[in-house]
Amino acid sequence: MKIHEIPGKLSVNWDAEAHAVVDTWSTYFVSLEEFKDAVLIKGVNFAKTHGAKAWIVDSSQAKGVFSPEIQDLIGKEVFPAFAKINIKYFITVTSQSAATKLSISAYTSKLGPNGIKLVEATSAKDAIEWLKKNA
């Protein structure tokens, strides 16, 4: 089920069976407002209402890197928001882009104190299967 979309940039979907939000990024060249609307407003509100236990980010085809403002927002607001609504797993689908991998590493290193477990997967499908077996 589609939650939100930024055409040509991001598709945010819900996997009811895995109780997970699945973000599929095509590019990280988005504005701060687009990011906030997609993740902190629409995504988090949907996840809270539907009892999400995981957030899957598939950036395997994404181009670019998040702006410094978005990277800062992720550490200061996004992960605390995930923890507040009881997201237990943050699953990243490995990117092919070295720049994107650096972006992911920069904000996933902030997970520890929030009690969110970081998991890596080779595809969104593998992430969903992992959740069904382990969560």
KAFENKA-V44949 format. One record per residue. N is the residue number from 1. RES is the residue in one small letter. OMEGA is omega as a letter, one per 30 degrees, with the letter a starting at -180 (none if undefined). NEAR is the number of other C-alpha atoms within 8 Angstrom. Layout:
n;res;omega;near
N;RES;OMEGA;NEAR
N;RES;OMEGA;NEAR
This chain:
n;res;omega;near
1;m;a;5
2;k;l;8
3;i;a;11
4;h;l;10
5;e;l;10
6;i;a;9
7;p;l;6
8;g;a;6
9;k;a;12
10;l;l;12
11;s;a;13
12;v;a;14
13;n;l;11
14;w;l;11
15;d;a;10
16;a;a;6
17;e;a;6
18;a;a;10
19;h;a;12
20;a;l;15
21;v;a;14
22;v;l;13
23;d;l;12
24;t;a;10
25;w;l;14
26;s;l;11
27;t;l;13
28;y;l;11
29;f;l;10
30;v;l;9
31;s;l;6
32;l;a;8
33;e;l;6
34;e;a;9
35;f;l;11
36;k;a;9
37;d;a;9
38;a;a;13
39;v;a;10
40;l;a;12
41;i;a;9
42;k;a;11
43;g;a;13
44;v;l;12
45;n;l;9
46;f;a;9
47;a;l;12
48;k;a;9
49;t;a;7
50;h;l;7
51;g;l;7
52;a;l;13
53;k;a;10
54;a;l;13
55;w;a;13
56;i;l;14
57;v;l;13
58;d;l;15
59;s;a;13
60;s;l;11
61;q;a;11
62;a;l;12
63;k;l;10
64;g;a;10
65;v;l;10
66;f;l;11
67;s;l;7
68;p;l;6
69;e;l;8
70;i;l;10
71;q;l;12
72;d;l;8
73;l;a;9
74;i;a;10
75;g;a;11
76;k;a;8
77;e;a;8
78;v;a;11
79;f;l;11
80;p;l;10
81;a;l;10
82;f;a;10
83;a;a;12
84;k;a;7
85;i;l;9
86;n;l;8
87;i;a;13
88;k;a;10
89;y;l;11
90;f;a;13
91;i;l;13
92;t;l;12
93;v;a;15
94;t;l;12
95;s;l;12
96;q;a;8
97;s;l;11
98;a;l;7
99;a;l;8
100;t;l;14
101;k;l;11
102;l;l;8
103;s;l;11
104;i;a;8
105;s;a;8
106;a;a;9
107;y;l;11
108;t;l;8
109;s;a;7
110;k;a;8
111;l;a;12
112;g;a;8
113;p;a;6
114;n;a;8
115;g;l;8
116;i;a;12
117;k;l;9
118;l;l;10
119;v;l;8
120;e;l;9
121;a;a;11
122;t;l;8
123;s;l;10
124;a;l;12
125;k;l;6
126;d;l;9
127;a;l;14
128;i;l;10
129;e;l;9
130;w;l;9
131;l;a;9
132;k;a;9
133;k;a;6
134;n;a;5
135;a;none;5
